[in-house]
Amino acid sequence: MASLLESRRSGLVVSRRQLLRGAFFGGAAVAYGTLARAHPLLAGGLQAFATDLGAAGDGVTDDARALTRALNAGSVVDGGGKTYAVGGDLKLGRNFRGLVNAKLVQLEPDGETRRTVEIRNASDFVIDNVTIDRRGNGSEHTGKESITKTGGLFIYSGKNFSISGLEVFGGGIGSGVALIDCANFSAKAVTVHDFHYQLDVHPDDDCMHGVFLARCTDFTFENADIHDLSGTAQGTTTHDNNRGFGISGCHRFKFLAPKIARLGQGLDFSGSVGNSTFEIHDGQAEDCFTYGFKFVHATSDGKVMNTVARRCGIGGFVTKASQFRDLPPTQSILFDSCQSLDVLGNYASGRSYGFGIMKAPDAPGYPRDLVFQNCVARSTDPNASMKFGFLSDVPPDTTGNKPNRVVNCTVEGALKADYQGF
């Protein structure tokens, strides 16, 4: 298909790159559906239909080869709302321009590095209205290292792209969506749900991500919905040892109205390469086994606004510092109008709090310059046992001229102390 398209009505000639890049405003991409309605050209020459390119789309025939050829041919591929069975991985490269309106069903969920869709080094592409069913019963992968080796959609070194209306579900250990070394993208209405592993031995570390982000810059996630990540080991079912969002080494990004429920840790800023310059607005984390929102190691220069954690096991919001690779430990985060409600205190450590600042031996005096403003820690549920409203392990006299502060906050129902360590 030619890279230049000619409109018969106007004689206008538009390149594919110009059209797709035209969808970006201020670094955030417009969803493909909006772009298609605004530019009829996309529904014409830029778009190819999967069934016209050899795919059966009957949900039974293995369409992996046909889809791989079609998606690497340089056009946005429209699945036409059909279901495509995929035996193995769709490995896509620089020529990938987009996939829309398709459901992918994995026929071989037990591959050692099974990634139903893997995209490398592509730019200026769109993914819209796509569903990925990982299939499997959750026993296909048994090692925690598979968390970054298997899953639904993996994108490496992608630039200038948009994802909207993506759903990933099914299977066990792995990541629903993994974005690694990507820049300048947006993701809207991404849903990941119902992962459940089945193991003989309980995992000793996190083994599932809803969404995993590593070394990404300049992006926005809006209206994401991550829920129901769990597992069964030795006959016991738990929501522990997984993350809704796992974020490592990312800079200049926003989360807008994320919803996270019934899993291990809600939104986890960790990793050993640092996260900085971020915002979270109108977030919700409910029924997380340990923490709702976690900011640890080297996390700095952030704002968390109007965000709520409900019925989390240890704490609604936790911060902690550790020294990694000469990066500045956790500091300079504003929590404004946030709420931690009905912390359950259901963890072996015995400590539970609405908002917590935890010290680390290798980073004395940190975290520092954390401000909790207009925040609420409340425990009214008879099954909850929040011991502290606001808890800090960092001695105030060690933070220099950047103390941690609580400003105009409210505590209700703390069992031991409303404020400790400030």
N, C-alpha and C positions, 0 to 999 in steps of 0.2 A: 504494500500500500504506500502511495507517495507520501512524503513528509509535508508537502504543501497541499492545502485543500482550496478549491475554488468554489465560491458560491455562485451558482448559475444566475441567480436573480440580480446580484449587485456587481459581480465581477471581482469581489473582494478575495484576496489571497491571504491566508492566515497560516502560520506555521503551528505545528502541534505544540512546540515549546512555548510560543507566545501565548497560545490559548491557556495552557495549563498554568504558566506562570502568572497569567492575568488573574488567576483565582486567588492570589495571595495579597492580603492587605495587612501591612504592619507585621509581617511574619506569621500570620495565622491564615490557614487555607480555608476556603469555602468548600462545603460538602459537594461531592460530585453531582448529586441530584439538583442542587441549586444551580450549579454551573451548566448542567445539561439544559435546564429550562431557559437559562439566560442566553445560551449560545446554541441554536439549532444545528450549527456545524458539528457539534460533538455527536449529535444523533445521526450524523451523516458519515462523512468520510473518515472521521477519527475513530469510529466505532466498528468493531467486528463482532459477529455473533458466534458463540462457541460452537453451536450445532452446525454452522456453516463451515466450520474449520475442522470437522472430523469427530467432534465429541458427541456422544450419544445423549447424555443428559437424562438417562432413565433411572439413575440411582443404583444401578446394578452392574452395568458394563464398566470395566476399568477404563476411565478416561484420562489417566495420568499422562500418557504420552501425547495424546491429542491436545490436552490443555497446556502442557509444557511448551509444545511447538507454537500454539496460538498465542500464549502469553509472552513468549520471547520474540514475537514477530514485529513488535513496535507499534501496536494499536491497543486502545482500550477495548477489552473483551467483555461483552455483555452476555451473561449467562441466561438471560431471558426468564429468570425466576425458576429455572429447573434445578434438579439435584444431580450432582456429578460425583460418582464414586471414584475414589483415588486410592490406588494401591501403592503406597510409598510416599515419596516427597515430590512436590512440585518445586524444582530448583530453577529460579528465575534470576536473570542477570540485568545488565545495563539497558537492554532494550525493553524491559518491562515498563508499560505505560499505564496499566490499570486493569482492575477486575471489578465488575459491578453486577448486582442482581443474580447471585449464584449461591447455592448451598453445596458445600463439599463434605463428603462423608468418607472417613478413612476406612479402607478395607484391611489394612495391615498395621494395627496399632502397636504391635510388639517389636517394632524395629528399634535397634539399640540407640540410634540418634534420630528417632522419628519426628520430623517436623513437616506437618502437612503442607505448609507453604513456607518456602525459604527464599528470601529476596536479598541479593547482594549487589551493592554498588549502583543502584538505580536512582534516578532523580526525576522530578516533575511527573509524578504518577498519582493515581487516585485509587482508593479502595472504598467501595460504598455498597451497602446492603448485601453484605456477604456473611454467611454462616459457616462455621467449621465445626463439625462433629468429630471429636477425636476417637470416638467409640472405645471399645475395650471395657474390661471390668475392674480396672485399677490395679491389677496384679502384674501388668506387663513389665513395669520397671521397679526395681527393688532398691536401688542405691540413691542416696540423696544427691549425688553428683549429677544425676539426670535432670535436676531442676533447670539447668541451662542447656541441656542437650535435646530435650524432647518437648513437644507442645504443638500449639496450633499454628500461629503465625510468627515467624522470625524475620526481622529486617536488620541487615547489617549495612552500615555506611550509606544509608539512604539520605537524600536531601530534597528539600522543597516538595513535600508530598502531603496529602491529606487522607485521613481515615475517618469514615463515618458509618454508623449503622452496622458495626461489626459485632458478631456474636460468636463466642467460642465456648464449647462445653464438652463434658464427657471425659473419660479416662481418669488417670491418677496422677502420679508424680510427673512434674514438668511445669512449664509456663504456658499460660493461655496465649499471651502476646509478649514477645521479647523484642525490644528495640535497642540496638547496640551500635554505638558510634554514629548516631544519626543527628541531623541538624535541620533546623527550620522546618518544622512540621506541626500539624494539628491533628488531634484525635477527638472526635465528638461522638457521643452515644456508643461507646465501646462497652459491651457486656461480656463478662466472663463468669461462669457459674457451674456448679455441680461437678467439681473434681472430687474423687474419692479413691484413695489408695487402699489396697489390701495387702498387708505385710505380715510376716511371721514375727518380726521384732519391731518394736516402736522406734521410729527414726530419732536420732540424737540431735538433729538440727533441721532447719527448714528444708522442706523438700517439694514445695509447690509455690508458685507465684500466680496470681491472677494476671498481673502485668509486671514485667521486669524491664527496668530502664537503666542502662549502663553507659556512661560517658556520652550522654546526649546533651545538646545545647539548643536554646531558643525554640521552645515548644510549648504547646498548650494542650491540656487534657480537659475536656468539658463534658459534664453529665456522664461520667463513667459509672458503671454499676458492677461491682464485684461482690459475689456472694456465694455462700455454701461451698467452702473448701474444707474437706474433712478426710478422715481416714480411720481404718480399723486395723488394729494390731493386737494379737493375742486375745482376741475376742472383745476388746474394748474399743469403742468408737470415741474419737476426740476431734476437736477443731484445732488442736495445737500443731505447731511445726509447719506453718505456712504463712504467707503474706498476701494481703490483697494487692498492694503495690510494694515492690522492692526497688529502691532508688539508690544508685551508687555512681558517684563521679559526674553528676549532672549540674548544669549551670544555666541561669536565666530561663526560668520556666514557671508555669502557672498550672494549678489545679482548680478548676471551677466546678463547684457543686458535685464533688465525688460522693458516691454512696457505697458503703462497704458494710457487709453484715455476715455474721455466722462463719467466722474463720479464726485464724490464729492472731496475727498482728495486722492491724488495718492498713495504715500507710507508714512504711518503714524507711526512713532516711538513714542509711548505714553505709557499709562498704568502707574500704580503706583508702579511697581516693577523693573523698570530700564532696559535699554538695553545697552550692551557694546561690544566692540571689534568686529567691523563689517566693511565690505567694500561694496560699491556699485560701479560697473563699467558699463559704457556705457548704463546708464538708459535713458528712455524717458517717460515723462509725458505730455500729451496734453489735452487741454480743460477740465481741472479740475475746478470745481466750486469755490473752495477756494484755496488750495495749491497743488503744484506738489509734493514737498518733505518736510516732516515735522519732526523735531527732537525736542521733548519737554520733560518736566519733568526731568527725570534722564537718559539722553542719553550721552554716553561718549566713548572716544577712538575709533574713526571711521575715515574712509576715503571715500570720495565721489569723484569719478574720471570720467571725461569725460561724464558728465551726463547733460541732457537738459530738461528744462521745457518750454512748449510753451502754450501761451494763457490761463494762469491760472488766476483765479478771483482776489485773493488778492496778492499772491506772488508765485514766482517760488520755492524758498527755504526759509524756516522759521525755526528758532530755538527759544526755550523758556525754561526757567528753573522754576521748582517748587520743594519744599522740600517734599519728600515722604519717610517715613519709614527710616529716617536717611541715605538715599542713597545720594551720591554726586550729586548735580544738573548738568544739561547739561554742558559739557565742553570737550575740547580736540578733536575737529573734524577738519579735513583738507578737504577743498573743492578745488579740483585742476582741472582746465580746464573745469569748468562747465559753462552752459549758461542758462540764464533766458530771454526768448524772448516774447515780446508783452503781458505783463501783462495787463489784461483787466480792472481792477479796478471796477468790477461790484458788489461789496459787500457793505452792508449798513455802514460798519465801515468808509468808505471813504479813508482809507489808502491803498496804493498799492506800491509794491516794487519788485525789482528783487531778492534781498537777504536781509533777515531781521533777526535781533536779538532782541527779545522781552524780557523785564524784567518782573519779578513777585515780588510782595511785600514780599513774604515769602522766597525769595532767593536773597538777595541783592548782587550785584557784579557778578551775573551769568546771562546767560552763559558767560564763559570765555575761553580763549585759543582756540578760533575759528580762523582759517586761511583761507581766501579766496585768492587763488593764481591762476593767469592766467585765471580768470573768466570774463565773459561778461554779462552785463545787457543791453539789447537793446530793444528799442521800435520803430518800423517803421510802424506798421499797423495803419492806421488812426482811426480804431475802438478801439485801445488800449489806456490806460491812466496810464502808469507807472509813479508815482509821484517821487519815489526815486530809484536810482540804487542800492545803498547799504545803509541800514538804521539800526542804532543801538539805542535802548532805554537805554542801559547799560552805565552809565558814565564811561569813561576810567579810572578815578582815583579811581574806586571801585574794579578793577579787580586784584589788587596786581601786582605781577611780571608775570602774565599770561594774557596780554592784547589780545583783539580781533584785528586782523590785516587784512588789505587789501593790497595785494602785486601784482603789475603788472596786475591790472585789468582794464577793459574798460567799460565805460558807454556811451550809445547813446540814446538820446530822452527822458531823464527824465524830467518831467514837473516842479518839484520844486528844486531838488538837486541831483547831481551825488552821493555824499557821505555825510552822516549826522550821527554824533555820533561817529566817529572814530578819 
